[in-house]
Every structure is written in C-alpha cells, then in structure tokens.
Amino acid sequence: MFEAASLLYLYVETPLHAGSGRGLGAMDLPVQRERVTGYPLVQASSVKGKLRAEADARVDENDKPGRAKLKAVFGPGSGEGASEHAGAISPGDARLLLFPVRSLAGVFAWTTSANLLARFVRDASIIGLTLPWTPPDAPTTGRALVAPGNDLTAGGKVVLEEFAFTPQALDAVKAIAEWLAENVLPTGSEYDYWRKKLPRSLVILPEDDFRDFTLFATEVATRVRLDNKTKTVEPGALWTEESLPTDTLLYAPLQATRARWYDRNTGKASAEVPAEWFAKGGAKKLLQFMKDLGINRVQLGGDETVGRGTVCLRYGEVRDV
C-alpha cells in the first residue's frame, strides 16, 4: 500500500521520441500513445529506468550507505538478486498536460482540453493534492477558451495551424495558467519568460479538436543513413520518426511504500537501510531522498546522440497518502 506520493513534471526542451517500435501505418517509428484516447505518453517503465540510471550515476560506487539506499528505492538490479525484494518507489506513466501548437499570433499556444484538466485534477486528488481551481466545461465546436488579455487573438479569431476558433475569454483560464506557471513549470531563472508567457498563451480546446492536434501536429523527422563511400542513402535506410515537440508538458505520479528490504532468513529489516525507512513515515523520507539527489534535467527516450529528448524535471511536494 502506498503511503507517500508526489507529482513529477516533465518539460520537454528538445523533441522527445519515446518510441513504441515499428509502426504499422505511415509513420515508421511512432511515439507511445494511450490506446483509447490516442494521447501521447511516456510509459512508466521508461520514467523509472531513467530515474534509476540518473540516481545510479550520482551515487559513488564506494558510497556503501548511498548504494544501499538506492537498492531500497529502486530494488536490486539484475546482478544483485532482483528476486529478493521490490523497490519502494513506483512512478506512473508520464501523461500529457499541455501540448504546443503553432499559432498565427503569439508564435505558439499551449493547448489542453477539459478532459486532460479533469484527469489532472483526479490524479492530483489521488496523492492528496487539492487544486485551487476546477476545469471549465469544454467549449463548443469552433470555440476556444482563452484568458483575458491573451496574445493569441488576431482578427477576432484564434488560429492554430490552419484552423480558426472563436475565442471566449474566461478568468478561469487565467487562474489555471497562473497556477501551472507557478507550480508546474521549471523554477530556474531561465524559465522566467515561459512562466510569464503561459497565462497569455493557454487555450482550452474542444476535446475532438485537441485530440486531432495531438495526433497530427507532432514533429516528424525523416532520417537517413548514408553510405560513407558514395554518400548516397543505403538501401532501406530511409525512415520517418515522430517526436513530441519542444515545450510539451507532461506529469507523472511518484508513489512510494516503506522500504521492502528484509532478510529472507531472519525476516528482519535490512541493517543497511535507515531504520526510519521501515517505520511509519518512511515512505515520505524515502521519496524525499529521491528528490534530494538533484535529478533536474535528463535525456529521455531515443536519439540521445543527436540531441533529442532533453527534459527538465520539477518535483511536487511530497505528501502522505
């Protein structure tokens, strides 16, 4: 049973390809998507694997107490007796919250839908986080909800890609955007511009329109492999690859139990892990240890050697659940 939880926010800084293998349609290498909605996501196994790799790199091999804590957090590795016990931390899928779309005015808009906002409220409530806002009703077809004084309205319309929407200004949109800018976007000074931009650039779209943008407005790159001698494309070495665009925002729940590392022979808690991690409140201390490792920027997904998948992380408050 989980006893502590937090939210992990992932802000995409370079196009992110979290692939699902060879595609069956026109896209050779599509991104991972939810089966029912078609929304992009990053599966929990990818999130946990990256957190584990980054944590492993931050704890010296000779730091025995630190290595023991990592083993309690993530579980033993394949060469450490992986069947002994499970790790205490359990990340969820990184779900979509804001999706950037090209705009006629304001360069680009962060789009979302009532459906996505309602799911975020639900996921936040599961970990005990009460939000100071509620999602507005979904706009009708052809309309878009925006904040008063937004940067996106031009000629009485909000034009995203080649589609025009009639804007409806709501204070509720501004309240949501200001909360997201303050509590979700990365905290560094290099993000001052983006925190100021979000309240002027948030759009809540009709749900079908938003889904279509997430399906057809992702970034698509055509990749080739050249023959070194002829400098021509090698046979069969031409493919298309889909990525989430820069400035996409996702979130994932981080939940934890108390440490599970018990000696199989004696049934006693491992002496290598702080005793408080096995007691009431241990799950919260364990999650705080994870936060304190300082894993704030990672490379996620494929294409590391071509500069893709850079993601800035922000951790929410650790709470008892």
LINQUIKA-V744836 format. One record per residue. SS is DSSP state (a for helix, b for strand, c for the rest). D_LAST is the distance of its C-alpha to the last C-alpha in whole Angstrom. Layout:
ss={SS SS}
d_last={D_LAST D_LAST}
This chain:
ss={c c c b b b b b b b b b c c c b c c b b b b c c c c c c b b b c b c c c c c c b b b c a a a a a a a a a a a a a a a c c c c c a a a a a a a a a a a b c c c c c c c c c c b c c b b b c c b b b b b b b b b b c c c c b b b b b b a a a a a a a a a a a a a c c c c c c c c c c c c c c c c b b b b c c c c c c b b c c b b b b c c b b b b b b b c a a a a a a a a a a a a a c c c c c a a a a a a a a a a a a a b b b b c a a a a a a a a a a c c b b b b b b b b c c c c c c b b b b b b b b b b b b c c c c b b b b b b b b c c c c c b c c c c c c b c c c c c a a a c c c c a a a a a a a a a a a c c c c b b b c c c c a a a c c c b b b b b b c c c b b c}
d_last={10 7 5 5 7 10 13 16 19 22 26 29 32 34 34 32 33 30 33 33 36 39 39 42 42 44 41 42 39 36 32 29 29 27 29 29 28 30 28 28 25 24 23 20 23 25 22 20 24 25 22 23 27 26 24 27 30 28 28 32 33 35 31 30 27 26 27 25 22 22 23 20 18 20 22 25 28 31 33 31 30 27 27 26 22 20 18 15 14 14 15 16 19 20 21 23 23 26 30 33 36 39 41 44 43 41 41 38 35 31 31 28 28 26 25 23 22 20 18 17 16 14 13 11 10 8 6 6 10 12 16 19 21 22 24 27 29 30 34 37 39 41 39 36 34 34 34 37 39 38 40 40 42 46 49 46 44 41 43 40 42 45 43 44 41 42 40 38 37 33 32 28 29 30 27 24 27 26 23 23 25 24 20 20 24 25 25 29 32 33 31 32 35 32 30 33 34 30 31 35 34 31 32 31 33 34 31 34 36 32 32 36 35 33 35 38 38 36 38 41 43 46 46 49 50 54 57 57 61 62 59 58 55 55 55 52 50 49 46 44 40 37 35 32 34 33 31 29 25 22 18 16 12 12 9 10 10 12 16 18 21 23 27 28 31 30 26 25 23 25 26 26 22 21 21 18 16 16 15 12 10 12 10 9 13 14 13 14 17 17 17 20 22 24 24 24 27 28 30 28 30 34 37 36 40 41 38 36 32 31 28 26 22 20 17 14 12 10 6 4 0}
